Each structure stands twice: as C-alpha cells, then as structure tokens.
Amino acid sequence: MTAIAVPIERRRQLISTLPDAELVPLAKQGDEPAIRAIVQRHNQRLFRTARAVIRSDWEAEDVVQAAYVKAFTNLATFRGDAELSTWLTRITLNEALGRVRSRKNTSGLEEINLQTTSRGGEVLQFPSSLSATDPESELSRSQARHLLEQAVDELPDQFRAVFVLRDVEGMSTEEAASYLCIKPETVKTRLHRARKMMRQSIEQKLSGAFSALFPFDGARCASMGDRVITALRQTS
C-alpha cells in the first residue's frame, strides 16, 4: 500500500503538537520543523530570562539566538535527565551572564553586594502585544505595563533576575535557585527584597498581570526560528 504524502504545512502543524520528548530526536536529525517547533515553544521563557539579565530587547534576542544555536549544535549531549526547558534556560542564562561579565564596567550577578539599594534607571521600551477591546483600554494597559517594567528595570541585577524568574516566569523557588546557582533561601530573601522595592501602588494594580510582561510573540517569535535555522545551516 502506497503511503500518502503529508503536505509540508500540515506536517509542521502536526509536529508542533508533539511533546519535547518526541521533538528532540527529530531535532537531533536536523529536522527543521521540529527545530522550529522547539524554538517557538520556548521563545517566551528564554527571552524573559535573557532580558532579566541583559536589560536590552535587541541584545536579549541576540542572546536567545546564540543560546539556541549552541543548544542545537550540542543537542547530542542532551540526555533527557532534565526537562528540555531547563536545559535551554540554563544555556541562555550562561550566555547572558557571560556577556555581562565581559563588560569591564559590570560585575557578575554573584559579585554584587546584597546590600545594594535600588537605583534609578533609564526607561526602556518593550514590545506591546496585549490585546484590548478598544484603543483606550490598550493605552491603559500599555501605561500600566510600562510603569511596572520600569520598576523591574530599576531593581539591582541580582534582585531583578530572581524577581523575573519567580514572579514573571512563575518558576518555583527551587527552580530559580537551580538556574541562578544560589541557595533557595537566598532566592527567598532576594525575592522578598525585590517585592519590597517595587512601588506598592503598582504592585496593587498589577499583581495579577505579571504574566503579560516582556512579551515575545507574533512576528518576532516566528522570525527567531528562521534566524536559528539560518545560523545552524552556516555551522554545518
């Protein structure tokens, strides 16, 4: 019996529904739809993670791309002992922290005095993709998110990283501690201080909106797959 060919677009849709455990073997064989599926699935977390360390949208994207390329070129070393998301996040963190340490005028996260107080920072613009029923609602949401993102950016580095991983990304204390290579007790202490530093009025208004911070979707999310595939082809 002759097998029926599956259209490319249909195959991509089918592959995108597979769990990571089934996508990894395909990606190890260089299957591009599988690689794209992995990229789109983990873009948000990796971008937020890089953004928490780098504090620059464009550089965070560059970090994520570099992390993907490093991960896919070394995918044979991934044994599945941890979740793929854990493995990718750690690679992204290492890439971001490496760039921070390479800056002569910047200390590594673990070298910063825990007693450092919150400092003022420049206002950085973030992409807005929250849907709204009308322009007035969209403006209100954009302004509220802008205030909160500014407050996050003004946190000292070590507190900002913990805050983003715990309250924005929703990781557990143990997960955040593992990613940052610090003790769970340290995560709890830093998170407590980070929350205390945040303006109380903003925290009251947006306590349920942290999941909408630092969006990385739409065309930016889709284009990351193209960039990763192109970079991988150049390395082969």
FENQUI-V937925 format. One record per pair of residues at least 6 apart in sequence whose C-alpha atoms are under 6 Angstrom apart, sorted by the first residue. I is the first residue (numbers start at 1). J is the second residue. D is the distance in whole Angstrom. If there is no record, write none. Layout:
BEGIN
i	j	d
I	J	D
I	J	D
END
This chain:
BEGIN
i	j	d
12	33	6
16	37	5
23	34	6
27	34	5
27	35	5
36	225	5
39	225	6
44	216	5
46	89	6
50	60	5
50	96	6
51	60	5
52	161	5
67	91	6
67	92	5
90	179	6
101	107	6
101	108	5
109	158	5
118	155	5
118	156	6
119	154	6
120	154	6
121	154	5
123	150	6
132	138	5
159	190	5
159	194	5
163	191	6
165	171	6
168	210	5
168	211	6
173	184	6
174	184	6
177	183	6
177	184	5
END
